[in-house]
Amino acid sequence: MRKPLKRSYPELKFGDLRLSWLETFVVVSRSENRSVAAKKLGITQSAVTKHIQNLERWSQKVLVYHDSVPTKLTEQGEALVSVADSVVDVMAAARKLAVSPAEPKRLSAKDLRVPPSVPKPSKA
């Protein structure tokens, strides 16, 4: 397997992260194919590539082997995908609660709790 490309990115703030980038990253990791991910997400393949590039720029890590078909995650990508998957699940649950036609429910921290299986990020 080839080594990932080394890239140097300008530092981005946490607020610059978009949920759509994480959703795209999770779908690409599951399907291992950018065109399949694009169809599932209802976006173009170039948009999928751009989302991955933006997430890599934000994280300052190479997350996928760009010359690999099927698409394979790097070690850093594997570490991020489980956390990204949990974030996407939590946001989907929050969205479902927010748009539910049932009686309004006030969200509490326990409604949006990340499962304990998610590793805590290391301080670097």
Buried (B, 14 or more C-beta within 10 A) or exposed (E): EEEBEEEEEEEEEEEEBEEBBBBBBBBBBEBBBBEBBBBBBEBEBEBBBBBBBBBBBBBEBBBBBBEBEEBBBBEBBEBBBBBBBBBBEBBEBEEEBEEEEEEEEEEEEEEEEEEEEEEEEEEE
